[in-house]
Amino acid sequence: MEIILKKDVEGVGFKDDIVEVKNGFGRNFLIPNGSAILATPSAKKVLAENLRQSVVKDKKIIEDAKELEKTISKIKIKIKAKVGEGVKLFGSVNNSDISKELSVNGVELDKKSIIISGNNIKQLGSYKAKIRLHRDVIFEVPFDVVAEKK
């Protein structure tokens, strides 16, 4: 089944993408939730016109996202966590911890736009997280997980 996404759907595609999905997933989940519409010829024409009009707006959004990327790249992210024996953490570090650390440094970012491979970090060390500000602006930012002073 061919559909047009009305919003970003993780693992499927981005807003305004025309994607092929299984019939049940499209009919029973994406379309009823308002995440997609059927890709009929008339819907494709409307989408093409909307995309043509949004090109100018997109340029501005991409420029702003690249400026934010430069700002985030300058920030040294260190996340303090409680440590048990050796390098194992008591809890785990995830994307919301990185989002909180960025907000302390003056950058407000939704935790959904931060991707850590493996989702949770359970040991001290240096890691990288992917940050997606726009479908065309995805970059990696390094961060360290350090022991919290007792």
N, C-alpha and C positions, 0 to 999 in steps of 0.2 A: 504494500500500500504506500502510495506516495503522498506525503503531507508537507505542509509549510508550517514551520515552527513560529509561534507567536511570542515565545520567550525562550531563553536559554534552558536547555534540558541536559543535565549532566549525562555523559555517555552517548548522547544522541546527536546533539549539534547546538548551534547558536541561533539566536533570533533571526528570522527571515531566511533561514536555510531551507532548501527543498531536500528532504531526506526520504529514504526508503526504510520503512519499519514493518514489522510483522502486523498482520491485520488485527489481531486481538489487542496488541499493545496500543495501536492507534485508536481503534474504536472504543475500547473499554477504559483506557487511561488518559491518553494525551488529549483527545478531542473533548471528552466530558469535563476534564479539568481546565479547559481553556488554554492549554499549552500549544495546541496545533489546530489547523483546519485542513480539510481535504485540498489537495493540489489539483483543482479543476483548471481547465484552460483559462477561464475568466479570472480565477484567483491568481494565477500565474501572471496575467497581464497587469492586474492591480499591483502585485508585488513588484514587478519590474518598474512600474511608474513610481512607486514609493521609494524604491532603491535609488532611482535616478535623482529624485528630489532630495534624498537624504545624503548624497555624496558630499555636498558642501558642509552640512552639519557635522558629518563624520570627520572631516579634516580637522575641524576645531577640537573635537573630542579627542582625536588621536594626538594632536599637539599638546593638549592639556595632560594627557596620560603620559606622554614622553617626558614632560617637565616633572611630573610626579615621580616618574621612574628615576630621574636624576637625583631628586631630593631623597628618595628612599635609598638609593645606592650609596649616598654619603653617610648614612646612619650606621653606626656599629651596633648591632643588635646582640645583647647579652641577656639571656634569660636565666634567672637564678632559680634553682630548684633544690628541694631537700634531698639529701643523698643518704643511702643506707651503706652497706658494705661495698668498698671499692668504688666503682663508677655507676652502680645501679641507682636509679631514682626511686623515691618512695611512690610517686605518682607517675605521671607522664607529661610531656610537653606536646601541645598540639597547635593548630592554626589560630585558635583564639588567644593563646599566650603570645604569639607573635603579633597579633592585631593589637593586644593591650600594650605591648612594648612599643609598637609604632605610635600609638596614640599618646603615650607618655612623651615621645619625641616630637609631637605636634602633627602627626600624619594620621588622619582618620581613614581607616580602610576596613571594609567589610570582611569578616573572617572567611566568607565563602569564596573570596577571590584569592585566598592563600592556599596553596596545595603543598603538603609535605608528603614525600614518598613514604608509604607505610602508615600514614595518618598520625601515628603517635611515636614519640621518641622516649625511650626508657633508659638511656645512658648518657653520661656526660660526654661532651665532645663538640666538634664543629660539624655543622650540617648546612644544607642548602634547601631553600623553599622556593617554589615557583609562585610568582605573583602575576595574576591575569587582570590587567586594568581594562583591556579592550580585546576584542578578538584578534587584533593585529599587534597588540602590545603585551607580550608575555616575556618575563625575564626572571632570572634567578637572583636571589639575594642570600648571601651567607649569614649565618648566625651561630652563636656559641651557646651551649648549655653549660653553665658553671655551677659549682656547689655554693649553696647559700651558707653564709657565715653564721655560726651558732652563737 
